[in-house]
């Protein structure tokens, strides 16, 4: 923590004026109330946040509406592109501070997870800079009588509500800021009450990059207050939400009032399928990190590990051995692989799933304990593996959001496919095989928004990401996402 940016981060945390960010300024909430936010690696108070509520959301939305109709609407695509690039430069310059705030706030390992993702974050935002120059309708041939020229025009939808989860806010926000700025929309961001700090600091950087005040506002607060007010707001045109399926349902209901456009990235119980012909030297670490990365707090975590029965014993042994090499500990220590869970509530929830797993007959082959000693103040859990699980057990059906893997044996390709698809979720999946026929059969057959073959967790903004079934809808990335931030209009010109 002895560096200039560590001092900047400490000053940011200690500054009582950093409350809501509205109209390019720090302002207190209407009630002046605060929320406490804790460091999950120690359980100690980290900072207090403004408790934004309906009145604050109203003020932020009004500011974003004014910005949408004001100076911002005259920015050309080239100017918006330039602005995103300036922001990317500032993001890079302040990356150490931003990632330190994020690590303190939500517990992800600084040196093995957050810092190595610098290029991914930059490439993501720069992708949207390129998209700013790629927005437009088409001239379309029609079959109408007479001479009629027809074309489509595109226009930004307006004010976007961005509701962000706690499991990776610094990077998650890029998929909202990017399309908002590329298309000329404006946004009110509601970060999670558990991890708001890096988002607040980013808002300052956006204004420093030259963004007109009000184009991006940030309202901190509880989901049931600030989040619900934003989701229901009659002057918000679109909501981009990443979070649990239950909250996604609430947002769908709240959107009905003014028929907001929605993009929902929700829960998952993703299958990761290992065939006997797989290269296990790659599959073992790939599968392990597919489920244990970020201590399992990733929506696309590959938590249902289907293993061809004839290699189950060997695979489970190697997976267990690999999991024991992962260092669980202080997120700021250079060699930490897995940090704490986000909160006491989350730890208790995950521990209760471990009890259920044991009661329902899962065989605990690795982990299963909360860590004590020096780590007793934080919310640390060992990477945990249950073997001989059946697809119908609770731990194989419900999203746990912790470092808990269920290994389930299968016999044939058809078996694997049927088991993989027997879930209400459909976010992502993995397949490990050296047989191209098997890989293709599963790539076509799996009902999920992503199929990773001989890899896990790769996401490129040009390709995009989204869900099947109850994992949500609306594509994140690619042209489809940009289209979601635009209204389309048909124009017919009768030329006589
Ligand atoms: P978790 O329970 O893991 O925190 P949530 O889906 O509840 O996941 O939270 C994701 C984001 O949604 C957070 O920013 C949270 O504050 C917000 N949120 C929670 N409830 C609501 C709601 N009813 N309406 C809008 N946003 C909400």
Boltz pocket constraint, residues with backbone or C-beta under 6 A from the ligand:
constraints:
  - pocket:
      binder: B
      contacts: [[A, 163], [A, 164], [A, 165], [A, 166], [A, 190], [A, 191], [A, 192], [A, 193], [A, 221], [A, 222], [A, 223], [A, 224], [A, 226], [A, 227], [A, 228], [A, 229], [A, 231], [A, 242], [A, 243], [A, 244], [A, 245], [A, 247], [A, 248], [A, 250], [A, 251]]
      max_distance: 6.0
